[in-house]
């Protein structure tokens, strides 16, 4: 499995999501090639086997928009791919 993450070190939520993703991969024993790219982005982008999962809204829903994908979105996507669902 190939897993990539584009995230911003300026956003503590994105750093937390990155750290969570790395722990999740290790704890689940997922055999993956992991690559990351740090750059100023509003939300992280997760790339799994060439499929990009990222925020598609052009305007936030409110002042403090939720980050997408968040940790639970990442878990769901990785579980689906791992189990071939």
VEXROMAR-29802 format. One record per residue (C-alpha): residue number from 1; residue in three letters; chain; y, z, x. Coordinates in Angstrom, 1 decimal, padded with zeros to 4 digits, always signed. Layout:
residues N
NODE | NUM | ala | A | Y | Z | X
...
//
This chain:
residues 85
NODE | 1 | unk | A | +000.0 | +000.0 | +000.0
NODE | 2 | unk | A | +003.5 | -000.7 | +001.2
NODE | 3 | unk | A | +006.3 | +001.7 | +000.2
NODE | 4 | unk | A | +009.9 | +001.2 | +001.0
NODE | 5 | unk | A | +013.0 | +003.3 | +000.2
NODE | 6 | unk | A | +016.6 | +002.5 | +000.4
NODE | 7 | unk | A | +018.8 | +005.6 | +000.1
NODE | 8 | unk | A | +022.1 | +007.2 | +001.1
NODE | 9 | unk | A | +022.3 | +010.2 | +003.4
NODE | 10 | unk | A | +025.6 | +011.0 | +001.8
NODE | 11 | unk | A | +024.0 | +012.0 | -001.5
NODE | 12 | unk | A | +022.0 | +015.2 | -001.4
NODE | 13 | unk | A | +020.0 | +014.2 | -004.4
NODE | 14 | unk | A | +018.8 | +011.0 | -002.6
NODE | 15 | unk | A | +017.9 | +013.0 | +000.5
NODE | 16 | unk | A | +015.9 | +015.4 | -001.7
NODE | 17 | unk | A | +014.2 | +012.4 | -003.4
NODE | 18 | unk | A | +013.3 | +010.9 | +000.1
NODE | 19 | unk | A | +011.9 | +014.2 | +001.3
NODE | 20 | unk | A | +009.9 | +014.6 | -001.9
NODE | 21 | unk | A | +008.5 | +011.0 | -001.6
NODE | 22 | unk | A | +007.3 | +011.7 | +002.0
NODE | 23 | unk | A | +005.7 | +014.9 | +000.9
NODE | 24 | unk | A | +004.1 | +013.3 | -002.1
NODE | 25 | unk | A | +002.6 | +010.5 | +000.1
NODE | 26 | unk | A | +001.2 | +013.0 | +002.6
NODE | 27 | unk | A | -000.1 | +015.5 | +000.1
NODE | 28 | unk | A | -001.9 | +012.9 | -002.0
NODE | 29 | unk | A | -003.3 | +011.2 | +001.1
NODE | 30 | unk | A | -001.9 | +007.9 | +000.1
NODE | 31 | unk | A | -002.6 | +005.3 | +002.7
NODE | 32 | unk | A | +000.7 | +003.4 | +003.0
NODE | 33 | unk | A | +003.0 | +001.7 | +005.3
NODE | 34 | unk | A | +006.3 | +003.5 | +004.7
NODE | 35 | unk | A | +009.7 | +002.1 | +005.7
NODE | 36 | unk | A | +013.1 | +003.3 | +004.8
NODE | 37 | unk | A | +016.6 | +002.0 | +005.1
NODE | 38 | unk | A | +019.7 | +004.3 | +005.0
NODE | 39 | unk | A | +022.9 | +002.7 | +003.6
NODE | 40 | unk | A | +025.6 | +003.7 | +001.1
NODE | 41 | unk | A | +024.0 | +003.2 | -002.3
NODE | 42 | unk | A | +024.7 | +005.0 | -005.6
NODE | 43 | unk | A | +021.0 | +005.4 | -006.4
NODE | 44 | unk | A | +017.9 | +004.9 | -004.4
NODE | 45 | unk | A | +015.7 | +001.8 | -004.5
NODE | 46 | unk | A | +011.9 | +002.2 | -004.3
NODE | 47 | unk | A | +009.9 | -000.8 | -003.3
NODE | 48 | unk | A | +006.1 | -000.6 | -003.9
NODE | 49 | unk | A | +004.0 | -003.6 | -002.8
NODE | 50 | unk | A | +007.0 | -005.9 | -003.0
NODE | 51 | unk | A | +008.1 | -004.7 | -006.5
NODE | 52 | unk | A | +011.6 | -003.2 | -006.6
NODE | 53 | unk | A | +012.4 | -000.2 | -008.8
NODE | 54 | unk | A | +016.1 | +000.5 | -009.0
NODE | 55 | unk | A | +019.0 | +001.3 | -011.2
NODE | 56 | unk | A | +020.0 | -001.8 | -013.2
NODE | 57 | unk | A | +023.0 | -000.4 | -015.2
NODE | 58 | unk | A | +026.4 | -001.7 | -014.0
NODE | 59 | unk | A | +028.2 | +001.3 | -015.5
NODE | 60 | unk | A | +027.0 | +004.9 | -015.6
NODE | 61 | unk | A | +026.2 | +006.5 | -018.9
NODE | 62 | unk | A | +028.6 | +009.5 | -018.3
NODE | 63 | unk | A | +030.5 | +011.3 | -015.5
NODE | 64 | unk | A | +027.4 | +012.7 | -013.8
NODE | 65 | unk | A | +024.8 | +010.0 | -014.3
NODE | 66 | unk | A | +021.1 | +010.8 | -013.6
NODE | 67 | unk | A | +019.7 | +009.1 | -010.5
NODE | 68 | unk | A | +017.1 | +006.4 | -011.1
NODE | 69 | unk | A | +014.5 | +006.3 | -010.0
NODE | 70 | unk | A | +014.2 | +010.1 | -009.8
NODE | 71 | unk | A | +011.3 | +012.1 | -008.4
NODE | 72 | unk | A | +009.2 | +011.9 | -011.6
NODE | 73 | unk | A | +009.8 | +008.2 | -011.9
NODE | 74 | unk | A | +008.5 | +007.8 | -008.3
NODE | 75 | unk | A | +005.4 | +009.9 | -009.0
NODE | 76 | unk | A | +004.6 | +007.9 | -012.1
NODE | 77 | unk | A | +005.0 | +004.5 | -010.3
NODE | 78 | unk | A | +003.0 | +005.6 | -007.2
NODE | 79 | unk | A | +000.2 | +007.1 | -009.4
NODE | 80 | unk | A | +000.0 | +003.9 | -011.4
NODE | 81 | unk | A | -000.2 | +001.7 | -008.3
NODE | 82 | unk | A | -002.7 | +004.1 | -006.6
NODE | 83 | unk | A | -005.0 | +004.1 | -009.5
NODE | 84 | unk | A | -004.5 | +000.4 | -010.3
NODE | 85 | unk | A | -003.1 | +001.0 | -013.8
//
